[in-house]
Amino acid sequence: MAEKIYRILIAKPGLDGHDRGAKCIARALRDAGFEVVYTGIRRSPEEIAVAAVQEDVDAVGLSSLSGAHLQLFPEVVRSLEKHEAGDIPVIGGGIVPEEDIALLKQEGVQAVFTPGTPMEEIISAFQSVCQK
């Protein structure tokens, strides 16, 4: 039996227009055997949740470099719950101060990665949350 191919949605919530990191993660996940859907920049939490449901994804990856992660990442989690998709895990990354990581996890974000995290660690985290 073939191994399941997990489907991941990568999104850029808010007004942050810098998407190089999100594109690097999307490509690394694709190269690791995931199917990746990229929403593009400047998406609302609601748009991200709707896309996640429509695309029937196994996990959502969010990227933020704007400093709005404390508002936007939890709002994506709440929007998924509103659409009865609260079982879809959310992973975040970007410019996130160390002290904000615990707060994001309390709000339902499964893992948070900052610049310099080895790609293997990020891929492993996506594999782990998808297998649950």
C-alpha positions in Angstrom: 0.0 0.0 0.0 1.3 3.4 -0.9 2.1 6.0 1.8 -0.6 8.7 2.1 0.3 12.0 0.5 -0.6 14.8 2.9 -2.2 18.0 1.5 -1.0 21.3 3.1 -2.3 24.8 2.7 0.4 27.5 3.0 -1.0 31.0 3.5 0.1 34.6 4.3 -2.5 36.2 6.6 -2.9 39.9 6.9 -1.2 42.7 4.9 2.2 41.2 4.9 3.5 41.1 1.3 6.8 39.3 1.9 6.3 35.7 0.8 9.7 34.4 0.0 9.8 32.3 3.2 6.3 30.9 2.5 7.3 29.9 -1.0 10.5 28.2 0.3 8.5 26.2 2.8 5.9 25.3 0.1 8.7 24.1 -2.2 10.4 22.1 0.6 7.2 20.4 1.5 6.5 19.6 -2.1 10.0 18.2 -2.5 9.4 16.1 0.6 6.3 14.5 -1.0 3.5 16.7 0.3 0.8 18.1 -2.0 0.9 21.9 -1.4 -1.7 24.6 -2.1 -0.4 28.2 -1.8 -3.0 30.9 -1.3 -0.8 33.8 -2.1 -0.4 37.0 0.0 -2.8 39.2 1.9 -5.5 36.7 2.9 -7.9 37.1 5.7 -8.2 34.4 8.4 -11.7 33.6 7.0 -10.4 33.2 3.5 -7.7 30.9 4.7 -10.1 28.7 6.7 -12.5 28.5 3.8 -9.7 27.5 1.4 -8.5 24.9 3.9 -12.0 23.3 4.0 -12.5 23.6 0.2 -9.1 22.0 -0.5 -9.6 19.3 2.1 -6.1 19.8 3.6 -4.4 17.9 6.4 -2.7 21.0 7.8 -2.3 24.7 7.4 1.0 26.6 7.5 1.0 30.3 8.1 3.7 32.8 7.6 3.9 36.3 9.1 6.7 38.8 9.0 4.5 41.8 9.9 4.2 41.3 13.7 0.5 40.6 13.5 0.9 36.9 14.4 -0.7 37.1 17.8 -3.9 38.3 16.2 -3.9 36.5 12.9 -2.7 33.0 13.7 -5.3 32.5 16.5 -8.0 34.0 14.3 -7.2 31.4 11.6 -7.7 28.7 14.3 -11.0 30.2 15.3 -12.1 30.5 11.7 -11.4 26.8 11.2 -13.4 26.0 14.2 -16.3 28.1 13.0 -16.3 26.1 9.8 -16.3 22.8 11.7 -12.7 22.2 10.7 -11.0 22.7 14.1 -9.3 19.3 13.6 -7.1 20.8 10.9 -3.8 21.6 12.6 -2.2 25.0 12.2 1.6 25.6 12.1 3.0 29.1 12.1 6.3 30.7 11.2 8.1 33.9 10.6 9.3 36.8 12.7 7.9 35.6 16.0 9.5 36.7 19.3 10.3 33.7 21.5 8.0 35.0 24.2 5.0 34.9 21.8 5.5 31.2 20.9 3.9 29.9 24.1 1.0 32.3 23.7 0.3 31.1 20.1 0.4 27.5 21.3 -2.1 28.3 24.0 -4.4 29.6 21.2 -4.2 26.4 19.3 -1.2 26.8 17.0 0.6 23.4 17.0 4.1 24.6 16.3 5.9 27.9 15.6 9.1 28.2 13.7 11.4 31.2 13.4 14.1 32.1 10.8 17.0 29.7 10.8 15.0 26.6 11.8 16.3 23.7 9.7 14.0 22.7 7.0 14.0 19.1 8.1 12.6 20.2 11.5 9.7 22.0 9.8 9.0 19.1 7.4 9.0 16.7 10.4 6.5 18.9 12.3 4.1 18.9 9.3 4.5 15.1 9.0 3.8 14.7 12.7 0.6 16.9 12.8 -0.7 15.2 9.7 -0.3 11.7 11.1 -2.4 12.5 14.3 
